[in-house]
Every structure is written in structure tokens, then in C-alpha cells.
């Protein structure tokens, strides 16, 4: 098979990669996956840690979706908690109050969230920058007030309890470790799907619009439709995460789906590194721990949190992972190429087939 | 119509407030020819391009590509009909790679659905591989300037001349039925300009149909099949390159103005 040798498009891959390093990288990915799958067992003796890792994995699902709309397509969304809430309340109402299977209510939540995003997105994505951000803040507030005031369905401020967990053959989700396994697998699948989108022409469509909307439109990007699609994709991730959250905590109330929750999601993308593979993961872990351990210092937490965001925006504008990628590109790869040492021909095999 | 035109523009008009930027301009481009629009700065050349490509909407007039009316469509729709353009000031995706630009140029032809792409189905990967192979092929239009490991370079790291070449390559990747080139040689040195004009002539010989804007008349005289001169938004001359260059109104527009 002699397919032409082509360099990769994505940032880190395609740099100094040969078929050999591709094989090494694939082994590393498998190793990382294996280690990740050991985490639920490793923390199984500790109920608190199991809960914390479950939350991290759920946040990771939500934040991965947010990265599609912000990291790829470049739209600031500060209302992600709205979709998180739609997913959570779908499971709470349909399964908690009406006995539906959890997987069915999660599916309904995802469809509702995608529809909501499409209906809100279609007129709003014509706005740029902070105007779109304002609309998403409004959406978040509207949904929180809906959860609070549509008390016939949502039980208002009292919330809904006794939400069941999804039933899967061969998996006892009432066992927190086994449930954590399910969440981790879904999160990994979510990241895999996002990465595939990023590598496909859809990812380039979104990236093109973010980088230069005028040029993207001149080359066939239907801006409004494509931005609405990106927004809807992020909503599906948000709703899925919300469904798992409701199932995990077994209780939902409007207090969870606040602007603060939305900004937390957004900060996770921003600090970890928007549009990168591991950015959302790093952002979620970092901010979850900051939130958890910062609880001891009542005032210090907000201060530390604020300083961290300012610091990232000033010194690491592409987030932690994005800035590391830039550093690698400029300090390692570029000098290597100038001196002729780097090899940048990538076999198609290295394209993550 | 037996001898249908590739591009037929009739009565194209655009007003910006009180300024008549383009006034009742007619343009014909036949299959497989290079037509150049020349004129001093502010004569309405780029506005004409923006009207044809849909970046701005005409107030009046008709734009037909192989008989199909395009006036009033959005830029993305017009590009999907087969019109590709370059910009006077390069409009690249600065943080994306050379290869990405070519693949974005092809996006109007990509068929994989969002779900199929997310699942990375075999059909999706096949389409992607074919697109990458074609991209490498298109990039070889400019010899080895943009090929091999340059394909992984970010647009922002390219030289000015290579940015211009990348703009043209991206447009070629669309497999255009009509190629609009807005001052493709701007900012290039005489030698690079000469090479570029050779390549543009080669594109025509390879079957492309090209409408070209150039401020500097001398640059396009040799490569153009026909030349249209604009001044103050109106067509003042049209014909063979030498005829237009010698036309009294053209001489006056360039010297007087």
C-alpha cells in the first residue's frame, strides 16, 4: 500500500512524528486509558473520593461539549448550566417522578437540549463576541427560573429526590464504583467523539469560522447553520452530563443550575486550554480540586479562583495545554526543523485511523 | 444559447450612501479565458469582486454563472456554485496549517455527516484520505514552496509571497468553475510576480477560467486574453490588452484621475 505521505493537520500530531513515534504514541494512549480505567478501583475504598472522581468525569462530559462550541467554533457560551439542567431535570422528572428508564430520560434530555440550543442559537449566533455571551447568560437565567417556578413539574425550590441510576445488564450501578466505571467510559467516549469531529472536515469548518469567519464563508461555510449546530452539539453533551449528575446525586434543585455553574464550566475550558485534546481534562481536574479544597478557606477560594483566571488570560492565553503546545512548537520543533534534524513526514497510519 | 458564457454580469450596481461605487457594469468571461479588470485605486474593482462573490449584495444587476443567477445569494452559497476567490489582503486562517487551508477549500464537496464524522466511520476516513491526497496535489501547483513539511506549518509562519500562494491554492482546491483573483501579485517582487503570472497562465492552459483584478496594468497585459478598465465605478474600456492599454480614457484615468 503506497498512499502518499502527508503531514497531519492537528497541532501536536504532525509535528515531529514518524510511523515509529506514532506507534509509541498509540501505546501511550493505551497506557493512559488503562490507568484511567484503574482509577475507579483505586478510589473504591473511599466514598468521598469516588464521589469526587464521579463529579470530575461528569464535569468532563459537560466541558468536552463546551469545547466544541468555544474551542472549535469560537462562540462564548456562558449558559451551559441551562443544558446541564435540562438533562438533569429530564432524568429527575421522567425517571424520578414517573418511573421511566434512566437511559430513556437521558435521551429525551439530550434531544430537548439540542432543540433548545437550536431554537435559541438560530437567531443569536448572528451576534458576535460578548453579545452572544450575553444571550447565553440570559438563557441560563431563564432556565434556572423555569426550574424554580414551573413547580408543577419541577417541584420548585424543594427539588426532586430519589432519582434512580441507569440500569444496564451486567452492571450494578447502585454500587458507586461500578457507576463510576459507566461515567468514565461515557466521558472517554465523549472525548473520542469530540476529537473525531475535530479531525474531520466538520472540525475544520468550525475552526475556520473561529479563525476567520469572512474567509470561511467565502469557502462554503454556512455561518449561521454551522454555529447553531456547534451550539446544539455542546447542548447534547451538557444534557448528558446533567442526566448523570441527577442520577449520581439522586437529587436536583434549581440552586445547581446557576450562572456560577456556567462560569465554572467555561473557566474549566479556558484554563485547561480550549480546542485541545487534554485541555478540558486538565481544567476540570484543576478547578474541581480548587473548589473542593478551597472550601476550608472561605474568602481565599474566590480570590484564588479569580487570580487564576486573570493569570491564565494574561500569561497563558491558550490555556495550560494550549500554551504548552505552543511552547513545544516554537522551542522544540521549529529549531529542530531549522537545523534539519526533525522529521515531519507522517505516514497516513499516523493519522489516527 | 449555444455559446453560453461562463460568467455573465449585467448592469451590476452598488451605491454606498451617495457614492456610486459600481455603476451598471457588464462583464463577460468565456470558458477557459483570463479576463483582467484594471483601474486606478478606488475605481470599484474590489467592490465588483465582492458583488460577484456575494460578500456584499448588489443594489441592481444580474450575475450568472453558466446561466444560473447568483445575485443575492450568500458567499457560502455562491462558493458552492463553483466560484472561488482570493482576497486583496490575504484572509488566511492564521492559526491553522497550510494543509487545513486546502481542506477548507474543499469543504463544500465534503459529504460525511456530523455523526459519521464523530464516529470516524470507514467512509468518512476514506473521504478524508482522498481529500488529503488531492490537497497535496493542488499544493504542487507552486512547486515545492508549500509541499512536504511546509504543509504542517501554520499560515502565520509563512512569508508574504507564500501567503498569497496559499490563498490561490485554497481557491484551486474548491475546483472552481470560475476563479476570482484580487491583485494576486500585490506585495510580491518583480521576479515573484513574473513567476506567478506564468503559473496563472498555466492554470488557464490547464482548463481554468479566471477573472483577475490588477492595479498595475503592466503586470497583466501579457497573461490576459481580454481586459476591462474601470474608473469611478464605470466601465471605460474593454478589449484586447494592447487596445485597452492604449485607450485614451484609460491613459487619462491612470495619468489624470
Interface residues (C-beta under 8 A of the other chain):
Chain A: X3 X4 X6 X7 X8 X9 X14 X15 X193 X194 X196 X197 X199 X200 X201 X202 X203 X204 X205 X207 X208 X211 X212 X214 X215 X216 X217 X218 X219 X220 X221 X222 X223 X229 X233 X337 X342 X344 X345 X348 X351 X353
Chain B: X53 X55 X74 X75 X76 X77 X79 X80 X84 X85 X87 X91 X92 X93 X94 X95 X96 X97 X99 X100 X103 X104 X105 X106 X107 X108 X110 X112 X114 X117 X118 X119 X120 X124 X125 X128 X129 X131 X132 X133 X135 X136 X148 X149 X151 X152 X170 X174
